[in-house]
Amino acid sequence: MAESRVAVVSGSNKGIGFEICRQLAKNGMTVILTARDEKKGLEAVEKLKRENGFSDQAILFHLLDVSNPDSIASLASFVKTRFGKLDVLVNNAGVGGANVNVDVLKSQIAEVLESVGVEIGTFPRISNDVVLSC
């Protein structure tokens, strides 16, 4: 049996992120649903399991606040320890009214990806236009 691909979807306890989790899990991926609010995140995971029959291995929850470097590091450590890899990262979470230092953001993204064994050269260049339009 082939090893399941692993996906993280940020800001996924409702809306588009929630539906992305549903579709990825339906397509056989192991999905880590994330949210800033633990109660809402756990409720979203239980709803997906109840409505779709997903197993505990198909979809799980991890707390994530994308504006908190410690929270990001905790998720990266969890993914690396539990799965040893990350195949798909869907950055659906947003931070309203934030001032973004693009150079710092690029550095943090690179650090997280490298911590889970992803070579930065395998991704397209992150441009200021892409970061600022998010």
Disulfide bonds with the S-S distance in Angstrom:
none
